[in-house]
Amino acid sequence: MSGPIDKDMIIGEVIGKYPATEPVFKKHFGKGCFTCPGSNNEDIAFGAMMHNVDVEAVVRELNEAVTEKKTKG
């Protein structure tokens, strides 16, 4: 499934533009993601590598969160 979010996007920009993605970032990267200075210049792929998680799964869940938000209102 493709969507508006891809692995090369900056974490902080995604959170700012798509607040519904916060729970997904918390699940995979932890709560520290929101206070980490790196979130403003690190992309999702780097975050996934640093947290040893599958980047494709993270991106898929992020896009699902955005899609669900759009359909729910």
Residue frames as a rotation matrix with the C-alpha (Angstrom) as fourth column:
MET 1
0.583 0.812 0.000 0.00
0.812 -0.583 0.000 0.00
0.000 0.000 -1.000 0.00
SER 2
-0.563 -0.733 0.383 1.35
0.712 -0.665 -0.227 3.37
0.420 0.145 0.896 -0.91
GLY 3
0.558 0.726 -0.402 0.40
0.830 -0.493 0.261 6.61
-0.009 -0.479 -0.878 0.74
PRO 4
0.882 -0.144 0.448 1.55
-0.029 -0.967 -0.252 10.12
0.470 0.209 -0.857 1.50
ILE 5
0.620 -0.663 0.418 4.37
-0.681 -0.191 0.707 8.94
-0.390 -0.724 -0.570 3.78
ASP 6
0.785 -0.451 -0.425 7.61
0.033 0.715 -0.698 7.30
0.619 0.534 0.576 2.65
LYS 7
0.668 -0.528 -0.525 10.79
0.744 0.462 0.482 6.22
-0.012 -0.712 0.702 4.42
ASP 8
-0.322 -0.859 0.397 12.76
0.854 -0.445 -0.269 9.26
0.408 0.252 0.878 3.27
MET 9
0.368 0.544 0.754 10.52
0.136 -0.834 0.535 11.76
0.920 -0.094 -0.381 5.06
ILE 10
-0.692 -0.626 0.360 11.73
-0.185 -0.329 -0.926 13.60
0.698 -0.707 0.112 8.17
ILE 11
-0.529 0.467 -0.709 10.16
0.768 0.619 -0.165 12.23
0.362 -0.631 -0.686 11.36
GLY 12
-0.664 0.229 -0.711 9.33
0.410 -0.684 -0.603 15.64
-0.625 -0.692 0.361 12.86
GLU 13
-0.813 0.370 -0.450 7.71
-0.576 -0.624 0.528 16.85
-0.085 0.688 0.721 9.64
VAL 14
-0.604 0.606 -0.518 5.54
0.118 0.711 0.694 13.73
0.788 0.358 -0.501 9.44
ILE 15
-0.496 0.397 -0.772 4.40
0.868 0.192 -0.458 14.16
-0.033 -0.897 -0.440 13.05
GLY 16
-0.752 0.153 -0.641 3.66
0.020 -0.967 -0.255 17.85
-0.658 -0.205 0.724 12.43
LYS 17
-0.725 0.449 -0.522 1.71
-0.672 -0.292 0.681 17.26
0.153 0.844 0.513 9.25
TYR 18
0.010 0.697 -0.717 0.01
-0.272 0.692 0.669 14.02
0.962 0.188 0.196 10.32
PRO 19
-0.321 -0.149 0.935 -0.63
-0.924 -0.169 -0.344 14.02
0.209 -0.974 -0.084 14.10
ALA 20
0.730 0.671 0.130 -2.44
-0.683 0.721 0.117 10.67
-0.015 -0.174 0.985 13.78
THR 21
0.475 -0.628 -0.617 0.98
-0.094 0.661 -0.745 9.08
0.875 0.412 0.254 13.26
GLU 22
0.001 -0.527 0.850 2.13
-0.899 -0.372 -0.230 9.77
0.437 -0.764 -0.475 16.83
PRO 23
0.591 0.240 0.770 1.00
-0.663 0.689 0.293 6.40
-0.460 -0.684 0.566 18.24
VAL 24
0.961 -0.272 -0.051 2.88
0.174 0.739 -0.651 4.57
0.215 0.617 0.757 15.49
PHE 25
0.192 -0.935 0.300 6.10
-0.287 -0.345 -0.894 6.43
0.939 0.086 -0.334 16.22
LYS 26
0.115 -0.102 0.988 5.66
-0.992 -0.060 0.110 5.79
0.048 -0.993 -0.108 19.95
LYS 27
0.896 0.310 0.319 5.09
-0.333 0.943 0.019 2.08
-0.295 -0.123 0.948 19.28
HIS 28
0.830 -0.552 0.076 8.19
0.455 0.591 -0.666 1.62
0.323 0.588 0.742 17.15
PHE 29
0.020 -0.882 0.470 10.58
0.290 -0.445 -0.847 4.38
0.957 0.153 0.247 18.29
GLY 30
-0.298 -0.082 -0.951 9.43
0.949 0.083 -0.305 5.14
0.104 -0.993 0.053 21.85
LYS 31
0.702 0.651 -0.288 8.19
0.699 -0.707 0.105 8.30
-0.135 -0.275 -0.952 23.54
GLY 32
0.046 -0.796 -0.604 11.61
0.423 -0.532 0.734 9.94
-0.905 -0.289 0.312 23.29
CYS 33
-0.327 -0.125 0.937 11.00
0.945 -0.007 0.328 10.52
-0.035 0.992 0.121 19.60
PHE 34
0.559 0.710 0.428 9.00
0.719 -0.672 0.175 13.64
0.412 0.210 -0.887 20.41
THR 35
0.928 -0.283 -0.241 11.74
-0.057 -0.749 0.660 15.33
-0.368 -0.599 -0.712 22.43
CYS 36
0.188 -0.898 0.398 14.72
0.703 0.406 0.584 14.07
-0.686 0.170 0.707 20.44
PRO 37
0.117 -0.197 -0.973 16.44
-0.391 -0.910 0.137 16.89
-0.913 0.365 -0.184 18.51
GLY 38
-0.836 -0.527 0.152 17.23
-0.115 0.439 0.891 14.37
-0.536 0.728 -0.428 15.77
SER 39
-0.178 0.849 0.497 13.56
0.727 0.454 -0.515 14.00
-0.663 0.270 -0.698 14.90
ASN 40
0.593 0.401 -0.699 13.77
-0.059 -0.843 -0.534 17.33
-0.803 0.358 -0.476 13.08
ASN 41
0.196 -0.540 -0.818 16.45
-0.947 -0.320 -0.016 16.17
-0.253 0.778 -0.574 10.67
GLU 42
-0.812 -0.447 0.377 16.39
-0.364 0.891 0.272 12.35
-0.457 0.083 -0.886 10.67
ASP 43
-0.304 0.718 -0.626 14.26
-0.849 0.094 0.520 10.42
0.432 0.690 0.581 8.25
ILE 44
0.600 0.679 0.423 12.04
-0.793 0.575 0.202 7.45
-0.106 -0.456 0.883 9.01
ALA 45
0.732 -0.380 -0.566 14.53
-0.018 0.820 -0.573 5.00
0.681 0.429 0.593 7.49
PHE 46
-0.356 -0.910 0.214 17.28
-0.241 -0.132 -0.962 6.20
0.903 -0.394 -0.172 9.85
GLY 47
-0.167 0.390 0.906 14.95
-0.982 -0.148 -0.118 6.03
0.088 -0.909 0.408 12.85
ALA 48
0.849 0.514 -0.126 13.96
-0.513 0.857 0.039 2.49
0.128 0.032 0.991 11.93
MET 49
0.329 -0.820 -0.469 17.59
0.095 0.523 -0.847 1.47
0.940 0.234 0.250 11.60
MET 50
-0.513 -0.568 0.643 18.49
-0.517 -0.393 -0.760 3.05
0.685 -0.723 -0.092 14.97
HIS 51
-0.118 0.571 0.812 15.58
-0.961 0.141 -0.238 1.29
-0.250 -0.809 0.532 16.70
ASN 52
-0.919 -0.383 0.091 16.13
-0.343 0.892 0.295 -1.99
-0.194 0.240 -0.951 14.84
VAL 53
-0.057 0.948 0.313 12.65
0.021 0.315 -0.949 -2.16
-0.998 -0.048 -0.037 13.34
ASP 54
-0.392 -0.001 0.920 11.42
0.851 0.380 0.363 -2.95
-0.350 0.925 -0.148 9.83
VAL 55
-0.837 -0.004 -0.548 11.14
-0.087 -0.986 0.141 0.35
-0.541 0.165 0.825 7.97
GLU 56
-0.813 0.567 -0.135 8.53
-0.103 0.087 0.991 -1.04
0.573 0.819 -0.012 5.56
ALA 57
-0.247 0.731 -0.636 6.29
0.877 0.447 0.173 -2.06
0.411 -0.515 -0.752 8.47
VAL 58
-0.477 0.016 -0.879 6.65
0.588 -0.738 -0.332 1.38
-0.654 -0.675 0.342 10.08
VAL 59
-0.934 0.101 -0.344 5.81
-0.304 -0.731 0.611 3.19
-0.190 0.675 0.713 6.84
ARG 60
-0.619 0.750 -0.234 2.84
0.281 0.489 0.825 0.90
0.733 0.446 -0.514 6.22
GLU 61
-0.152 0.570 -0.807 1.46
0.988 0.117 -0.103 1.57
0.036 -0.813 -0.581 9.71
LEU 62
-0.692 -0.132 -0.710 2.06
0.251 -0.966 -0.066 5.31
-0.677 -0.224 0.701 9.38
ASN 63
-0.914 0.358 -0.191 0.11
-0.317 -0.336 0.887 5.39
0.253 0.871 0.421 6.12
GLU 64
-0.392 0.802 -0.451 -2.66
0.640 0.590 0.492 3.28
0.661 -0.096 -0.744 7.65
ALA 65
-0.367 0.217 -0.905 -2.91
0.818 -0.388 -0.425 5.77
-0.443 -0.896 -0.035 10.54
VAL 66
-0.846 0.028 -0.532 -3.26
-0.208 -0.936 0.283 8.67
-0.490 0.350 0.798 8.11
THR 67
-0.788 0.569 -0.236 -5.80
-0.104 0.254 0.962 6.80
0.607 0.782 -0.141 5.98
GLU 68
-0.342 0.666 -0.663 -7.89
0.883 0.469 0.016 5.83
0.322 -0.580 -0.748 9.03
LYS 69
-0.566 0.074 -0.821 -7.89
0.453 -0.804 -0.385 9.45
-0.689 -0.590 0.422 10.22
LYS 70
-0.918 0.202 -0.341 -9.15
-0.389 -0.624 0.678 10.63
-0.076 0.755 0.651 6.83
THR 71
-0.581 0.730 -0.360 -11.96
0.140 0.526 0.839 8.09
0.802 0.437 -0.408 6.72
LYS 72
-0.243 0.479 -0.844 -13.02
0.960 0.241 -0.140 8.73
0.137 -0.844 -0.518 10.32
GLY 73
0.779 0.610 0.144 -13.09
0.595 -0.792 0.136 12.46
0.197 -0.020 -0.980 9.96
